[in-house]
Amino acid sequence: MSIVDKGKEAVQGIAQAVVKKAVELAPGALLPGGRPDPLIRRQHGHIGKPVSRVDGPLKVRGAAPFAAEVALDGMVYAALAYSTIARGRIAAIDTALAEAAPGVVLVMTHRNAPRLNPPPRFLTGDKAAAGDDSPIMQDDRVRWNGQPVALVLADSQEQADHARSLIRVTYAEEPAATSLPTADGCEVGTFMGEPLRAVVGDADAAFAAAPNKVEAVYRTPRHNHNALELHAATLVWRGDELFVHDATQAVAHTAWSLAQIFGLEEAQVHVGSPFVGGGFGGKGLWPHQILAAAAARLAGRPVRIVLSREGVYRAVGGRSPTEQRVALGADADGRLTAIIHRGVTPKTRHSPMPEPFILPTQSAYAAETIALEVQTCYLDMVANTFMRAPGEAVGTVALECAIDELAERLGMDPIELRILNEPDKDPISGRPFSSRNIVAAYRAGAERFGWDRRNPVPRSRREGEWLVGMGCATATYPYHRMPGGAARITLDAAGRARIDAAAHEMGMGTATTHTQVAADRLGLPLEAVSVRYGDSSLPGVILAGGSQQTASVGLSVMMAHQELVGELLKLAGNDSPLAGLGVDEVESADAGLRKRDEPDRFESYASILARSGRSELAVESSAPMPLETMHWSMHSYGAMFCEVRVNAVTGETRVSRFLGSFDCGRIINPKTAASQFRGGIIMGLGLALMEETQFDERNGRIMTRNLSDYHLPVHLDVPEIDVIWTDIPDPHAPMGARGIGEIGITGTGAAVANAIHNATGRRVRDFPITLDKLL
Amino acid sequence: MGITVNGTAVELPDDPRVSLLDLLRDGLHLSGTKKGCDQGACGACTVLVDGQRILSCLALAVQYEGRSVTTIEGLGADGALHPLQQAFIEHDGFQCGYCTPGQICSAVAMIEELRRGVPSHLTVDLAAAAIPCSRDELRERMSGNLCRCGAHNGIMDAIATTYPAETHPGAAE
């Protein structure tokens, strides 16, 4: 055989192996006719146990290291100055006093900043991370009110802050688009490359002809994430390599994007982020990390940058406001004949997406006709971005209030109206649902909450000066699993396993749940499993977003485990009780492998490694493309129940009871899952009653720039929140689990608003529902 | 004379602008005390000064000469967790963990306030010898400590189970 033939054979062999692998992996768990993840059936393992957080002891001691808590030798501190106009030019910038101030190491402006490539805007590439792709400190242009215009480095934070206050900027102001009437153009928005528009039949005609109808406009304001941890980075250049201790939901994305910006190879940028003090969509790549890295290079010193709370409002975007018109038409029985959900939301030319508020309506109800559309208008403002359940959080406010209004018009119970219009397949895509048990969630929730005690006549229950009412609404958030999942399993000589994946922990319990999942996958006790994450050097491109991290890492570990079993069988050889067995004939159990139908044929991992003279065995694998979402319409669901007390004298609303009844597939850890559900619901209470980023439409400046003016729910605003779930595994999701991180904020706003209507007879469609709107 | 931090004498900073928070975090590398707003609005920087809770971001370090400061790092005895720290783990009184040290320090001092009969905005009878401690009374007293992850229920459960005598579990909802 010639070398050429040998080469051909090798290539063919590789090609066959690739095809075989694709066939093996792709149908595996998730495609039609495939075998569901075997862990779905496992009932007595670690999955489903309320395991306390493995990083709990670190966190309660304050010992979990956050981005601003890494100290580097020779480190200097950064402070930023922000523009005070929305659009124009920097005519002059006087930095002389700042440069002469004590302790100052560098003052950087567009005049001396290093030349940088534009930040890769999130969603424009598989590792693009930036929330804003406008050039940063590269020219004299001002693009939003609050844009960083100068950066000071000094030996202490106090010195940097003082020097920053000495910078004088003169602007040549230009007309800016800072309100919808002055917008710089409007068009149909796009999200992930798709237009935010859907049409089934002629909804306008069907609505006009409907015997029962409601139509209203709902408004939601700007929101900010307000993670308690301020955005921060501590970074250093070592030669041409950049090391960043960041607070990010996207370590791999950030490393690649910083490399693009600074003209480096991806491998020259190292991003670590072991603990993130809350993200909610806001902890991505924003100007501060880029400017700090540029300044560190210019000054030749390690830099720590911590945005002030005002700085977070100036330089990091939040959720855009929406104005949504919902029109529902129904026949005499209450069956929907038309759903119209259209509206407008502002974005910037440099942000990744318009707030996609029609998303929840796409899969919500069976209706003969549907018309959905998001118009987006361009403003000069800080780039709007993803915030917990982008689209669904505010879209369900409009849709689920409208459903409640229709139920009242029809004289129907709002739960029965929803159940009547329950779709049997996805109303837009026509795909079957992977698993949808929303009716069961409503039934269980209604019973537990005592829904039958609700008087459907508004303003009919009064206790002293308090008006009491109940409301409900549907929660929904899609199952996502983004491309790029990967993980490595390393077994050591003692039979312990370490999972490595470039994932993130910002409160979800990442290390805890994946310890549980991997322990079940590998047949190990929890103590024998550790999880490394939060570093761009680890496998995978795994966004902590879209409630997808668990699915992404979970499937990657499942794939790696399959390969690991194959490697172990090879190593086991002919002297093992496992000799001659194939991958499909064995399973992991009791810290080793055993034959499925002959459990006595067993050898431990430690024994296999010892006999083959290996100190460890590492296998890395990638998750296949997310084909499951092409075959099924996949969503998490919830039925939200709220009881409010509204003071008839002051208009003050107190949420007295809340129940979330969820259908999100298998729940991996009831303790951490309950916390995520509650956390989403509490953010939803804020959305309903108090949260609003006030924006001055005259000059594009955010006025609520601190935690005193932007009201978050505090302890006294938060009642005991009850959460229950169906725990019905989704046969097409890894571990049977769909996402749970975002769904809690969906439906909550409408449930509160509907309860307020039931209590008071007042229908407030302008959020948040502050007391002035109820007087 | 300097400040005593967790039982150790430390020198005052040269720069009088340095807040107690920045002294702890940047000067002493005691980063368990968190900076969430630097404006006294979030409570993440709560520490104990001679047993009373204060916001260390609103305190200039030089003002605390001769005082004894306890941070989250000094709460447990001999490296063991304080019972409230253990209860936070058990009741999942946190998610990201950033507001947690402030919540815990605040709660420890809040219980002392209850023991001393210090009223809150919700206390109806200011002259009462013992304050009836409903769950709302507890909530009011902890409302200066923000939590964005939404761990409020777990935090309340952790406090109530750690201090059953002071928090009158019978009065809980």
Interface residues (C-beta under 8 A of the other chain):
Chain A: S52 R53 D55 G56 P57 L58 K59 V60 R61 G62 A63 A64 P65 F66 A68 E69 A71 Y77 S156 Q157 E158 Q159 H162 H225 N226 A227 L228 E229 L230 F275 V276 G277 G278 F280 V306 S308 R309 E505 M506 G507 M508 G509 K671 T672 A674 S675 Q676 R678 G679 G680 I681 I682 M683 N706 L707 S708 L712 P713 V714 H715 L716 D717 V718 E720 I721 G744
Chain B: D15 R17 V18 D22 R25 D26 H29 S31 G32 T33 K34 K35 G36 C37 D38 Q39 A41 C42 A44 T71 I72 E73 G76 L81 Q85 Q86 F88 I89 E90 D92 F94 Q95 C96 G97 Y98 C99 T100 P101 I104 R135 D136 L138 R139 E140 M142 S143 G144 N145 L146 C147 R148 C149 G150 A151 H152 N153 G154 I155 M156 E173
